[in-house]
Amino acid sequence: MVDRESVDRALSSAHDRFGAVDGAVNAAYPRNTRYGRHFFDVEYADFCENTGLHMGGYFLFMQACARYALEHQRPFSLVNLSSIYGSMVPRFEVYDGTAMTMPIEYAAIKAGIEHMTGYVNAYMKSRNVAFRANCVSPGGILAGQDEQFLARYGNHCLSKGMLDARDITGAIVFLLSDGARYVVGQNLVVDDGFSI
């Protein structure tokens, strides 16, 4: 469970250790034990709990980072991790014949994160601090998925298919850097062409 105090403690600890915080990556993925069910098997209470845990955690982190930037009057770059399924509907055919699915909660959460990213930028724009938030939306990340799924998924990609986590670090580092200081409220998709 994420709470405001734990997020504030994390920023305060980083500030004390490094003297200042110039940016952060929002990558938490909290969920309950019933997360990941097929659409008709999702209970309303679980939908609410999972969206609250995940999107609520992102909200608290964005709020804390914006507050930090205002309190310390310093530029701040926030990168929120979203997903291709935050801005496109799932390709359910890649899951056929497997036990896997694309959870409805995940799609709702990631779309919400992208919209909240725009919201916090618009809110902070007139507050005389260079606060900027952007999203990185990766395609699928390799994590021991079914071979049949991997083959189907790869058919929609340019060359690699499912990505390794390190394949998205360049996009994150860029958005945190001064090279992206005028990139505000954008969603950078890194998916080997899956969403095209």
Secondary structure, 3 states (H helix, E strand, C coil): CCCHHHHHHHHHHHHHHHCCCCEEEECCCCCCCCCCCCHHHCCHHHHHHHHHHHHHHHHHHHHHHHHHHHHHCCCEEEEEECCHHHCCCCCHHHHCCCCCCCCHHHHHHHHHHHHHHHHHHHHHCCCCCCEEEEEEEECCECCCCCHHHHHHHHCCCCCCCCECHHHHHHHHHHHHCHHHCCCCCCEEEECCCCCC
